Amino acid sequence: MTEVAPPFTDIDIPTEDAGFYKGYSLPIALISKIGISLLVVWALLFPGSAGGFLSNLNARLLDVFNSFYILSVGFFAFFCLIVALIPSSGRRRLGPAGEPPEFSTFSWFAMMFGAGLGVGLMVFATAEPLGLWGSNPEIVRGNVEPHTAAALTSAYRYTFMHYGIHAWAIYVTTGLALAYYAYTRDMPLTIRSALTPLLGRAVNGPLGHLVDIMGVIATLMGVAVTIGYGVSQMVEGVYAITGMEWLLTPDENGGAPTPSSIGVIVALVLVMVMSILSAVSGVGKGVKYLSNLNLVLSCVLLLTFIVFGSFLFAMTTYGTALVDYVRHFVGLSTEAYPTDTEVGKWQSGWTTFYWAWWIAFSPFVGLFLARISKGRTIREFILGAVIAPSLVCFAWMTILGATAIDLEMSNIANGAILDASNTNKLFVTLSYMLSDGLYMALAAMCGVLIVTFLVTSADSGILVMNTIMAGGAVDTGIKHRIIWGIILTLLIAALVLAGDGGLDALSNAMIIGALPFTFVMLAMCASLVKALYRDHLRDRYGVVVAD
């Protein structure tokens, strides 16, 4: 047999040898920093202009790319499942043969859970099922009436869609690509490494820098939206405990009051100070311990709903909804509608928002998953990070969300939960479940849980952004973690102000920032398929096959 060249692994990301940016790639760090700083200055100096521009641009992009988002995410879900099921790829280990995983299964799952969907589950555990109970494609088509027992199954079909296999497949697609090259080919743990089978030596030039910069920007936007929702809920929780009026702003149209700009910014500063301190301590300390605390407190909250909530109703809903979700899985993955139709408008406002959020989050969560998953097989990585978290999210959404729905269906809440803002629905649900004393204790615990989830997400995001800018180095400079924590804080504050205290401007910026990285993720899939196939040939024939 003719021996040919080995796969290309010679990634060269020049980093500074001395000075302020020692150990960092100057083009990636400076372009990322300047780009985000300009957005912050624009949003602070001209908030109305920035908010309007982002809204219009987002609407135009969705008109063109709504179907692209839907079909891309459906592809990622099937891609992950197929890679796990193929014997030759599923059994490959992300690291040297026989090397044990770096973290215990409990800590691995806790960090994965906290970084991936922690804040989202706190905000949307009740808000998502309740919202979809009133508006989903079956309701839009006129097949069922909103806020009825008949609408329950379709509400959870789309709840499971938004927080299930599709969501986690987005994270795992990025994480698997990064982990595979880092731990089987000893390449830098950075975004461009995942494209080497397609781009070859071109990853060492401006194209590679561009890929990493898109990863940094997407990470910033995804983490920013997550923290934005989390601090809003934190403000609602503090108000529920203290009753301080300045934390909320009355709705001019008579709707539910929402967190005030000053309340959100004060909470944001407190959370980000703690996040920066945790990020400085690194993954092995701050992130690990906070993630374990997150999981323990989450279990306490879940147990509260099991004991005091509508557990039997929730479990019946869980079983029915899970079967319905599996039955409709292919359709949920492939059905995309034009935005000039009623269902298309719903899809762009709900599903595409989530897909963009998870895609923007994927460089952060994916790289973080790769960072904590060395030593696991591809099959273990995919099943552990797609199927297992999805089932937990389903249980969380049904136990908390179905309790809120049951309180409304039985006329106990009398519309109070439905009328509350999204970030306050959890606290209103607890108030109708528990006695006053127990409610105050649980509300305080939820406040702590929200803070720990926020800190975990923020400090993990800061660590990941620094890893990308340092050419894949895990140990990065403390001063740069602090600087990027400050930049992230300013970005969120500026976009909150541009949205008149709401999160619309932040959400629009996130959807816009996620679009370029969607193309990068599709290229990652093609690269990984090529790499897995070539490595399979190497194992089979005992020769080196060129990529």
C-alpha positions as CSV (number, residue, x, y, z in Angstrom):
1,M,0.0,0.0,0.0
2,T,1.1,3.6,-0.7
3,E,1.6,5.6,2.4
4,V,0.4,9.2,2.1
5,A,0.6,12.3,4.3
6,P,-0.9,12.3,7.8
7,P,-3.8,14.7,8.6
8,F,-3.0,18.3,8.9
9,T,-2.6,19.3,12.6
10,D,0.0,22.0,12.4
11,I,-2.1,24.9,13.6
12,D,-0.1,28.0,14.2
13,I,-1.9,30.8,16.0
14,P,0.7,33.5,16.7
15,T,0.4,34.9,20.2
16,E,2.3,37.8,21.8
17,D,5.5,37.0,23.6
18,A,5.4,40.0,25.9
19,G,3.4,43.0,26.9
20,F,-0.2,43.4,27.9
21,Y,-1.4,40.8,25.4
22,K,1.2,38.2,26.2
23,G,-0.1,34.7,25.4
24,Y,-3.0,36.2,23.3
25,S,-3.6,36.4,19.5
26,L,-3.6,40.1,18.9
27,P,-5.9,40.2,15.8
28,I,-8.6,38.1,17.6
29,A,-8.4,40.0,20.9
30,L,-8.3,43.5,19.4
31,I,-10.9,43.0,16.6
32,S,-13.3,41.4,19.1
33,K,-12.8,44.0,21.7
34,I,-13.1,47.0,19.3
35,G,-16.2,45.5,17.6
36,I,-18.0,45.0,20.9
37,S,-16.8,48.3,22.3
38,L,-18.3,50.2,19.3
39,L,-21.6,48.4,19.8
40,V,-21.6,49.4,23.5
41,V,-20.7,53.1,22.8
42,W,-23.4,53.2,20.0
43,A,-26.1,51.8,22.3
44,L,-25.1,54.1,25.2
45,L,-24.9,57.3,23.1
46,F,-27.8,56.6,20.7
47,P,-30.0,54.1,22.4
48,G,-33.1,54.8,20.3
49,S,-31.2,54.6,17.0
50,A,-29.4,51.4,18.1
51,G,-32.6,49.7,19.3
52,G,-34.5,50.6,16.1
53,F,-31.7,49.5,13.8
54,L,-31.2,46.2,15.5
55,S,-35.0,45.5,15.4
56,N,-35.3,46.3,11.7
57,L,-32.2,44.3,10.7
58,N,-33.4,41.4,12.7
59,A,-36.8,41.4,11.0
60,R,-35.2,41.5,7.6
61,L,-32.8,38.7,8.3
62,L,-35.6,36.5,9.7
63,D,-37.6,37.1,6.4
64,V,-34.7,35.5,4.6
65,F,-33.1,33.1,7.0
66,N,-36.0,31.8,9.2
67,S,-36.2,28.5,7.3
68,F,-32.4,28.2,7.2
69,Y,-32.3,28.3,11.1
70,I,-35.1,25.7,11.4
71,L,-33.6,23.2,8.9
72,S,-30.0,23.7,10.2
73,V,-31.0,22.8,13.7
74,G,-33.0,19.8,12.5
75,F,-29.8,18.7,10.7
76,F,-27.7,19.1,13.9
77,A,-30.1,16.8,15.8
78,F,-29.9,14.0,13.3
79,F,-26.2,14.5,12.8
80,C,-25.5,13.9,16.5
81,L,-27.7,10.8,16.8
82,I,-26.2,9.2,13.7
83,V,-22.6,9.8,14.7
84,A,-23.4,8.2,18.1
85,L,-25.1,5.2,16.6
86,I,-22.4,4.4,14.0
87,P,-20.1,1.8,15.8
88,S,-16.8,3.1,14.4
89,S,-17.4,6.7,15.4
90,G,-19.4,6.1,18.6
91,R,-16.7,4.0,20.3
92,R,-13.9,6.5,19.7
93,R,-12.5,8.0,22.8
94,L,-11.9,11.7,23.2
95,G,-8.3,11.3,24.5
96,P,-5.7,8.6,24.8
97,A,-6.9,5.0,25.1
98,G,-7.5,4.0,28.7
99,E,-7.4,7.6,30.1
100,P,-10.2,8.1,32.7
101,P,-12.4,11.1,32.5
102,E,-11.1,14.3,34.2
103,F,-14.3,14.9,36.2
104,S,-16.7,12.5,37.9
105,T,-20.0,11.9,36.2
106,F,-21.8,13.9,38.9
107,S,-19.5,17.0,38.5
108,W,-19.5,16.6,34.7
109,F,-23.3,16.5,34.5
110,A,-23.6,19.4,37.0
111,M,-21.3,21.7,35.1
112,M,-22.9,20.7,31.8
113,F,-26.4,21.3,33.1
114,G,-25.6,24.6,34.8
115,A,-23.7,26.1,31.8
116,G,-26.2,24.8,29.2
117,L,-29.7,25.7,30.3
118,G,-29.6,26.6,34.0
119,V,-30.8,30.2,33.8
120,G,-33.2,29.4,30.9
121,L,-34.8,26.7,33.0
122,M,-35.4,29.1,36.0
123,V,-37.0,31.8,33.8
124,F,-38.9,29.6,31.4
125,A,-39.9,26.5,33.5
126,T,-43.3,28.1,34.0
127,A,-43.3,30.8,31.4
128,E,-42.6,28.5,28.4
129,P,-45.4,25.9,28.9
130,L,-47.8,28.7,29.9
131,G,-46.9,30.8,26.9
132,L,-47.2,27.9,24.5
133,W,-50.5,26.8,26.1
134,G,-51.8,30.1,24.8
135,S,-50.0,30.2,21.5
136,N,-48.5,27.4,19.4
137,P,-49.0,26.3,15.7
138,E,-52.0,24.1,16.5
139,I,-53.7,27.1,18.1
140,V,-52.7,29.4,15.3
141,R,-54.2,27.0,12.8
142,G,-57.4,26.9,14.8
143,N,-57.2,23.2,15.6
144,V,-57.5,23.8,19.4
145,E,-58.5,26.6,21.7
146,P,-55.9,28.4,23.8
147,H,-55.8,27.8,27.6
148,T,-57.8,24.6,27.4
149,A,-57.1,21.0,28.2
150,A,-57.0,20.2,24.5
151,A,-54.1,22.7,24.0
152,L,-51.9,21.0,26.7
153,T,-50.4,18.3,24.5
154,S,-49.3,20.7,21.7
155,A,-48.0,23.2,24.2
156,Y,-45.6,20.6,25.6
157,R,-44.8,19.3,22.1
158,Y,-43.1,22.7,21.4
159,T,-41.8,23.1,24.9
160,F,-39.9,19.8,24.5
161,M,-38.8,20.9,21.1
162,H,-37.3,24.1,22.4
163,Y,-35.5,22.6,25.4
164,G,-34.9,19.0,24.3
165,I,-32.8,17.1,21.8
166,H,-32.5,20.0,19.3
167,A,-31.2,22.4,21.8
168,W,-28.6,20.1,23.2
169,A,-27.6,18.8,19.8
170,I,-26.6,22.4,18.9
171,Y,-24.2,22.5,21.9
172,V,-22.9,19.0,21.3
173,T,-22.2,19.6,17.6
174,T,-19.8,22.3,18.5
175,G,-18.4,20.6,21.5
176,L,-17.8,17.3,19.8
177,A,-16.0,18.9,16.9
178,L,-13.7,20.8,19.3
179,A,-13.1,17.9,21.7
180,Y,-12.3,15.5,18.8
181,Y,-9.4,17.5,17.4
182,A,-8.1,18.7,20.8
183,Y,-8.0,15.2,22.4
184,T,-7.4,12.8,19.5
185,R,-5.0,15.0,17.5
186,D,-3.5,17.2,20.2
187,M,-4.7,20.5,18.5
188,P,-5.6,23.8,20.2
189,L,-9.0,23.9,21.9
190,T,-10.3,26.7,19.7
191,I,-13.0,27.1,17.0
192,R,-10.7,27.0,13.9
193,S,-9.3,23.6,14.8
194,A,-12.7,22.1,14.0
195,L,-12.4,23.2,10.3
196,T,-8.9,21.9,9.5
197,P,-10.1,19.0,7.4
198,L,-11.8,21.5,5.1
199,L,-9.5,24.5,5.2
200,G,-6.1,23.0,5.8
201,R,-3.4,25.6,6.2
202,A,-5.8,28.4,5.5
203,V,-6.9,28.2,9.2
204,N,-3.5,29.8,10.1
205,G,-4.3,33.0,8.3
206,P,-7.0,35.6,8.3
207,L,-9.8,33.1,7.6
208,G,-8.9,31.2,10.8
209,H,-8.9,34.5,12.7
210,L,-12.3,35.4,11.3
211,V,-13.8,32.0,12.5
212,D,-12.5,32.5,16.0
213,I,-13.8,36.1,16.1
214,M,-17.2,34.9,15.1
215,G,-17.0,32.4,17.9
216,V,-16.1,35.2,20.4
217,I,-18.9,37.5,19.2
218,A,-21.5,34.7,19.2
219,T,-20.5,33.7,22.7
220,L,-20.8,37.2,24.0
221,M,-24.3,37.6,22.6
222,G,-25.5,34.2,23.8
223,V,-24.2,34.8,27.3
224,A,-25.5,38.3,27.4
225,V,-29.1,37.3,26.6
226,T,-28.9,34.6,29.2
227,I,-27.7,36.9,31.9
228,G,-30.2,39.6,30.8
229,Y,-33.1,37.2,31.4
230,G,-31.5,35.9,34.6
231,V,-31.0,39.3,36.2
232,S,-34.5,40.3,35.3
233,Q,-35.8,37.3,37.2
234,M,-33.4,38.0,40.0
235,V,-35.0,41.5,40.4
236,E,-38.5,39.9,40.4
237,G,-37.3,37.6,43.2
238,V,-35.9,40.4,45.3
239,Y,-39.1,42.3,44.9
240,A,-41.2,39.3,45.9
241,I,-39.2,39.1,49.2
242,T,-38.6,42.8,50.0
243,G,-41.4,44.6,48.2
244,M,-39.1,47.5,47.1
245,E,-41.1,49.5,44.6
246,W,-38.1,50.9,42.7
247,L,-37.2,47.5,41.4
248,L,-40.2,47.4,39.0
249,T,-41.6,49.7,36.4
250,P,-45.4,49.8,36.0
251,D,-46.8,48.9,32.5
252,E,-48.4,51.9,30.8
253,N,-51.0,49.6,29.2
254,G,-52.1,48.1,32.5
255,G,-50.1,44.9,32.1
256,A,-47.8,43.3,34.6
257,P,-45.0,45.5,35.9
258,T,-41.5,44.6,34.6
259,P,-38.1,45.0,36.2
260,S,-36.8,48.6,36.0
261,S,-33.7,49.6,34.2
262,I,-32.0,50.6,37.4
263,G,-33.0,47.4,39.1
264,V,-31.6,45.3,36.3
265,I,-28.3,47.2,36.1
266,V,-27.8,47.0,39.9
267,A,-28.4,43.3,39.8
268,L,-26.2,42.9,36.8
269,V,-23.3,44.6,38.4
270,L,-23.6,42.4,41.5
271,V,-23.7,39.2,39.5
272,M,-20.9,40.2,37.2
273,V,-18.6,41.1,40.2
274,M,-19.2,37.6,41.5
275,S,-18.7,36.1,38.1
276,I,-15.4,37.7,37.5
277,L,-14.2,36.5,40.9
278,S,-15.3,33.0,40.1
279,A,-13.7,33.1,36.6
280,V,-10.4,34.2,38.1
281,S,-10.4,31.1,40.2
282,G,-10.8,28.8,37.1
283,V,-12.9,25.8,36.1
284,G,-11.5,23.4,38.8
285,K,-12.5,25.6,41.6
286,G,-15.2,28.3,41.2
287,V,-17.1,26.8,38.3
288,K,-17.0,23.3,39.6
289,Y,-18.2,24.1,43.1
290,L,-20.9,26.5,41.9
291,S,-22.2,24.0,39.4
292,N,-22.5,21.3,42.2
293,L,-24.4,23.8,44.3
294,N,-26.7,24.6,41.4
295,L,-27.6,21.0,41.0
296,V,-28.3,20.5,44.7
297,L,-30.5,23.6,44.9
298,S,-32.3,22.6,41.7
299,C,-33.1,19.3,43.2
300,V,-34.5,21.0,46.3
301,L,-36.7,23.2,44.1
302,L,-37.9,20.2,42.1
303,L,-38.7,18.3,45.3
304,T,-40.8,21.2,46.5
305,F,-42.9,21.0,43.4
306,I,-43.2,17.2,43.7
307,V,-44.4,17.5,47.3
308,F,-46.6,20.7,47.1
309,G,-47.4,20.9,43.4
310,S,-49.5,19.0,40.9
311,F,-47.2,16.0,40.7
312,L,-49.7,13.4,39.4
313,F,-51.0,15.8,36.8
314,A,-47.4,16.6,35.8
315,M,-46.4,13.0,35.4
316,T,-49.4,12.2,33.3
317,T,-48.6,15.2,31.2
318,Y,-44.9,14.1,30.9
319,G,-45.8,10.7,29.6
320,T,-48.3,11.9,27.1
321,A,-46.1,14.8,25.9
322,L,-43.0,12.6,25.5
323,V,-44.8,10.1,23.3
324,D,-46.3,13.0,21.3
325,Y,-42.9,14.7,21.0
326,V,-41.2,11.5,19.7
327,R,-44.1,11.0,17.2
328,H,-43.7,14.5,15.8
329,F,-39.9,14.6,16.0
330,V,-39.2,14.4,12.3
331,G,-41.8,17.1,11.5
332,L,-40.5,19.4,14.2
333,S,-37.0,19.1,12.7
334,T,-38.0,19.8,9.1
335,E,-41.1,21.9,8.9
336,A,-40.3,25.6,8.1
337,Y,-42.8,28.2,7.1
338,P,-42.5,31.6,5.3
339,T,-42.7,34.5,7.7
340,D,-45.6,36.0,5.8
341,T,-47.8,33.2,7.0
342,E,-49.4,33.1,10.5
343,V,-47.5,29.9,11.5
344,G,-44.3,31.4,10.0
345,K,-44.7,34.5,12.1
346,W,-45.2,32.3,15.2
347,Q,-42.2,30.2,14.3
348,S,-39.8,33.2,13.8
349,G,-41.0,34.7,17.1
350,W,-40.6,31.5,19.1
351,T,-38.6,28.7,17.6
352,T,-36.1,30.7,15.6
353,F,-35.5,32.9,18.6
354,Y,-34.6,29.8,20.6
355,W,-32.5,28.3,17.9
356,A,-30.5,31.5,17.5
357,W,-30.1,31.7,21.2
358,W,-28.7,28.2,21.5
359,I,-26.5,28.7,18.4
360,A,-25.1,31.9,19.9
361,F,-24.6,30.0,23.1
362,S,-22.9,27.0,21.4
363,P,-19.3,28.3,21.1
364,F,-19.4,28.9,24.9
365,V,-21.2,25.7,25.9
366,G,-19.6,23.6,23.2
367,L,-16.1,24.6,24.1
368,F,-16.9,24.3,27.8
369,L,-18.3,20.8,27.2
370,A,-15.2,19.9,25.3
371,R,-13.1,21.3,28.1
372,I,-14.7,19.0,30.7
373,S,-15.2,15.9,28.6
374,K,-11.7,14.6,28.0
375,G,-11.5,10.8,28.4
376,R,-15.1,10.0,27.4
377,T,-16.2,8.2,24.2
378,I,-18.1,10.0,21.5
379,R,-21.2,7.9,22.2
380,E,-21.0,8.6,25.9
381,F,-20.4,12.3,25.1
382,I,-23.4,12.5,22.8
383,L,-25.8,10.4,24.8
384,G,-24.7,12.0,28.1
385,A,-24.9,15.6,26.7
386,V,-28.0,15.2,24.5
387,I,-30.4,12.5,25.7
388,A,-29.9,12.7,29.5
389,P,-30.1,16.5,29.8
390,S,-33.1,16.5,27.5
391,L,-35.0,14.1,29.7
392,V,-34.2,16.1,32.8
393,C,-35.3,19.3,31.1
394,F,-38.6,17.6,30.1
395,A,-39.2,16.6,33.7
396,W,-38.3,20.1,35.0
397,M,-40.7,21.7,32.5
398,T,-43.6,19.4,33.2
399,I,-43.2,19.3,37.0
400,L,-43.0,23.1,37.4
401,G,-44.9,24.2,34.3
402,A,-47.8,21.7,34.6
403,T,-48.3,22.8,38.2
404,A,-48.7,26.4,37.0
405,I,-51.1,25.3,34.3
406,D,-53.1,23.1,36.8
407,L,-53.4,26.1,39.1
408,E,-54.9,28.1,36.2
409,M,-57.1,25.3,34.9
410,S,-58.6,24.7,38.4
411,N,-59.2,28.4,38.8
412,I,-57.1,28.7,41.9
413,A,-54.8,31.3,40.4
414,N,-57.6,33.0,38.5
415,G,-55.3,34.3,35.7
416,A,-52.6,35.7,38.1
417,I,-49.8,33.4,36.8
418,L,-50.8,34.0,33.1
419,D,-50.9,37.8,33.7
420,A,-47.5,37.9,35.4
421,S,-44.3,38.8,33.5
422,N,-42.3,35.9,32.2
423,T,-39.6,36.5,34.8
424,N,-42.1,36.6,37.6
425,K,-44.3,33.5,36.7
426,L,-42.2,31.1,38.8
427,F,-42.6,33.3,42.0
428,V,-46.3,33.8,41.4
429,T,-46.7,30.0,41.0
430,L,-44.8,29.4,44.3
431,S,-47.0,31.9,46.1
432,Y,-50.2,29.9,45.2
433,M,-48.6,26.6,46.1
434,L,-47.1,27.4,49.5
435,S,-47.9,29.1,52.8
436,D,-46.5,32.6,53.3
437,G,-43.5,31.5,55.5
438,L,-42.5,28.6,53.2
439,Y,-43.0,30.8,50.2
440,M,-40.5,33.4,51.5
441,A,-38.0,30.7,52.2
442,L,-38.3,29.1,48.7
443,A,-38.3,32.6,47.1
444,A,-35.0,33.3,48.8
445,M,-33.6,29.9,47.8
446,C,-34.7,30.6,44.2
447,G,-32.9,33.9,44.4
448,V,-29.7,32.1,45.4
449,L,-30.2,29.5,42.7
450,I,-30.7,32.2,40.0
451,V,-27.5,34.0,41.2
452,T,-25.4,30.8,41.1
453,F,-26.7,29.9,37.7
454,L,-25.9,33.4,36.4
455,V,-22.5,33.3,37.9
456,T,-21.8,29.9,36.4
457,S,-22.9,31.0,33.0
458,A,-21.0,34.3,33.1
459,D,-17.7,33.0,34.5
460,S,-17.7,30.0,32.1
461,G,-18.4,32.4,29.2
462,I,-15.5,34.6,30.3
463,L,-13.1,31.6,30.5
464,V,-14.2,30.3,27.1
465,M,-13.8,33.7,25.3
466,N,-10.3,34.0,26.8
467,T,-9.5,30.4,25.6
468,I,-10.4,31.3,22.0
469,M,-8.4,34.5,22.1
470,A,-5.4,32.7,23.6
471,G,-5.2,30.3,20.7
472,G,-6.8,27.4,22.7
473,A,-4.8,27.9,25.9
474,V,-6.8,26.8,28.9
475,D,-4.8,28.8,31.5
476,T,-5.3,32.5,30.5
477,G,-4.4,35.8,32.1
478,I,-6.4,36.9,35.1
479,K,-6.4,40.6,33.9
480,H,-8.0,39.6,30.6
481,R,-10.7,37.6,32.4
482,I,-11.5,40.8,34.4
483,I,-11.5,43.0,31.3
484,W,-13.9,40.8,29.4
485,G,-16.1,40.5,32.4
486,I,-16.4,44.3,32.5
487,I,-17.0,44.4,28.7
488,L,-19.8,41.8,29.0
489,T,-21.4,43.9,31.8
490,L,-21.3,47.0,29.7
491,L,-22.7,45.2,26.7
492,I,-25.7,43.9,28.6
493,A,-26.3,47.3,30.3
494,A,-26.0,49.2,27.1
495,L,-28.5,47.0,25.2
496,V,-30.9,46.9,28.1
497,L,-30.9,50.7,28.0
498,A,-31.3,50.6,24.2
499,G,-34.4,48.5,24.7
500,D,-35.9,50.9,27.2
501,G,-35.3,48.6,30.0
502,G,-36.5,45.5,28.2
503,L,-34.5,42.8,26.5
504,D,-35.7,43.3,22.9
505,A,-32.5,45.0,21.7
506,L,-30.4,42.4,23.4
507,S,-32.4,39.6,21.8
508,N,-32.2,41.2,18.4
509,A,-28.4,41.6,18.6
510,M,-28.1,38.0,19.7
511,I,-30.1,36.6,16.7
512,I,-28.1,38.7,14.3
513,G,-24.8,37.6,15.9
514,A,-25.8,33.9,15.7
515,L,-26.4,33.8,12.0
516,P,-22.7,33.7,10.8
517,F,-21.8,31.1,13.4
518,T,-24.6,28.8,12.0
519,F,-22.6,28.6,8.8
520,V,-19.5,27.8,10.8
521,M,-21.4,24.9,12.6
522,L,-22.5,23.4,9.3
523,A,-18.9,23.5,8.1
524,M,-17.9,21.8,11.4
525,C,-20.2,18.9,10.6
526,A,-18.7,18.4,7.2
527,S,-15.2,18.6,8.7
528,L,-16.0,16.1,11.4
529,V,-17.5,13.6,8.9
530,K,-14.4,13.7,6.8
531,A,-12.1,13.3,9.9
532,L,-14.0,10.4,11.3
533,Y,-14.1,8.6,7.9
534,R,-10.3,9.1,7.4
535,D,-9.5,7.9,10.9
536,H,-11.7,4.9,10.3
537,L,-9.7,4.0,7.2
538,R,-6.5,4.4,9.2
539,D,-7.7,2.0,11.8
540,R,-9.0,-0.5,9.2
541,Y,-6.0,-0.6,6.8
542,G,-3.2,0.4,9.1
543,V,-2.0,3.2,6.8
544,V,-1.9,6.9,7.0
545,V,-4.6,8.5,4.8
546,A,-4.4,12.1,3.9
547,D,-7.1,14.5,4.9
